[in-house]
Amino acid sequence: MKQCVMIEVAGKPCHLFYNNQAMFDLREMFPGEGGFLEVMEGDSRESYEAMLKVFGTLVKQGELARRHYGYDPSSIPDIDRLERLLDIGDWVNIKNGIYAAVTLGINHSVESLEDVDITLLEFQRQQEKNV
């Protein structure tokens, strides 16, 4: 899935996805001018805890997107448990993954509609209604 950023955390792959739902959830969690990106800056306990909340939100959206596209379900990491396993390298890795996912989500571009098969599109819509 090209919309997700895959990172490894505590030996497990995690897919981070910054979509509209993640954006709104994070705005509610971190209201204000700088939002979650500003709160994550630095190396304080507050920035670490903010990073974990952002990570939890993006990894949840990544897993939901994977399932939607038919990938085998994987578990969503338990942030409280994961918090005890993380080291400084994981902190940096997660933070970089978050920045990459946000950048990818914001810069996501839609491919040209000229190449869309209208019949296939209608079929997919019917399939979604039947689910």
Secondary structure by P-SEA (a helix, b strand, c coil): cccbbbbbcccbbbbbbbcaaaaaaaaaacccccccccccccccaaaaaaaaaaaaaaaaaaaaaaaaaccccccccaaaaaaaaccaaaaaaaaaaaaaaaaaaaaccccccccccaaaaaaaaaaaaac
